[in-house]
């Protein structure tokens, strides 16, 4: 299994700093929560597509719903952007698990990049809907007995459990999944 170096560093080495280097530890906690605008576009695209797939699976994916999902995502991204921009990155009480854009942390003026980021996220959903994958996924929902669509906003580990008890060839083999959140 592979992870990006950034994720590996922040998940495994950050807490090793806690005892001997408390200031560096605090800084790494802030850095762990940072994402670039482009990373945020990917994450928000994932969220939007997951919301759409849940609606598609429930048979509720209308054009009005797509517009509503996009409007909600736009509002969410604008709110996140304001929070990140106004956040006090030097406040010790404000560093645990809080989101922030790396561009804001480093003092960059990126206000003009938000509309483009929102456009990219909404465009990613449009491209999926227009692709051949859309009909393949819809067909899978209609024909399969059970299809699990991950909710990246609220991980449900119990729903991700793989039941292999009825597959004799897999008995005695550990099956693990790694959700990407």
N, C-alpha and C positions, 0 to 999 in steps of 0.2 A: 504494500500500500504506500502511496506517495503523498506527501503534503508539501505545500510550498515552504520555503525556508523561513519566511516571516512567521507563518502559523506555528511551525515547529519551534522556533526560538521562543516566541511568546508563551507557548503552552508548556514548555519543558524547562527553560532556563530562567525565566522571569523570577520564579519563586525561590530559586537558589540564591538570589541577591538579597533577599529579605533581611536576614540576620546581620550580615557583615556590611552591607551597602544599602541602608534604608532609603537614602535619597535617590540612588539609581533605581532601586526597586519601584519607588513611586513613579518615577519617570517612565519606566517600562510599562507600568500599568496604564498610564495615559496613552503611550504609543500603541499598546495592544488594542485599545478602543478606536484608534484612528483608521480611517479608510480614505483613500483618494476618491475624488468624484467618479472616476471610471470604475473603481471597485464598487462604489455605491450604485452605479448604474446596473452593474451585473447583479448585485444583491436584490435591488428593487425590481429588476426584470424577472428574477426568480419568483419573488413574492407575487407580482402581478399575474404571471403565467400560472402559478399555483391557484390563485383565486379564480382565474378563468377556468382552469381544468376542473375545479370543484363544481363550478356552475355548469360546465359542459356535461359532466358526469351526472348531475342532477336533472339534466334536461332543461336548464334555465338560462342557457347562454344566448340571450337575445341581443340584438344590436343596441337596444337601450341599456342593457346590463353592461355591455362593453364600454359604452360612453360613461356610465356611472363608475365602473371600475377605474377607468382612466382619470376621471375627475377626482376620485378619492385618492388615487396614487399621487396625482399632482399636488393636492393639498397636503398629503403626508410628507412628500419630498420638500415642499416649501417650508413646512413646520420644522422638519429635521434640520434644514439649512439654517433657519433663523436660530434654532437652539445651538447649533455648532458654532455659528458666527458670534453669538453673544456669550458663549461659554467661557468661564474663567479657567484657563488651562493651568494656571499657577496655584489655584486654590487646592490645598491638600484634601479638603472635604469633598471635592468635586471630581475625583479621579476614578473611583471604583466603578468599572463596568459602564461607563458613560460613552455614548457615541460622540464622535467628532470627525470632521473632515481634516485630513492632514494639511490641506491647503490653508485652512483657518488656523491650525496650530502653528504653522510657520509664517503667519501674517500675510498671506497672499490675498490680493483682491480678486475674487473669482465670482463676483455677483453676476456677471454676464454669462457665466457657464451654466447656471442653473436651468434656464429655459432649454438649452440644448440637451442637458442631461435628461430632463423630463421628456423631451421629444424622443430621445433615444429609447427610453424605457417603454413609452407608449408605442413607438415604432416597432420594437421587438415583438410586442403582442400582435400588432397588425401583420407583421411578416409571418408569424406562426399561423395565424388564422388563414392567410392567403397561401400557405404552403401545402404540399401534399401530406405533410405529417398531420395536419388538422383532421382530415378525413380518416386517416389511419387510426388516430387516437380515438376519434368518435366511434369508429367501427369496433374498436377494441372494447370500449365502454359498453356498447350494445351487445356484444357477443360473449364477453367474458363473465364468469360468475362473480369474480371478485378482482377488482383492480384498486390498489392503494395509491392514492395521490398524496404525497408528502405535503404537510403544511409547515413551511420553513419558519413561520412566525411563532408557532407554538408546537414544538416537537412532541410527538406522541410515541414514546418508545414502545408502549404495549401494542399499538397498532402496527408497528414496524416488525414485530416478532415474526419470525419465519417458522411455520409449523412443518417439520419434516417427518413427523412420526409415521405418516402413511406412505413414505417413500423408502422402501427397504434398502435400496442402494445407498442411501445417505445415513442410515442408522450408524451411530457411533462417530459421526463426523460433526465437528462444530461448525455451525454456519453463523457468521457474523456479518453485520452490515455497518457501514460507516456513513451516517447521515452527514450531509455537507452544510451544516450550519454552525 
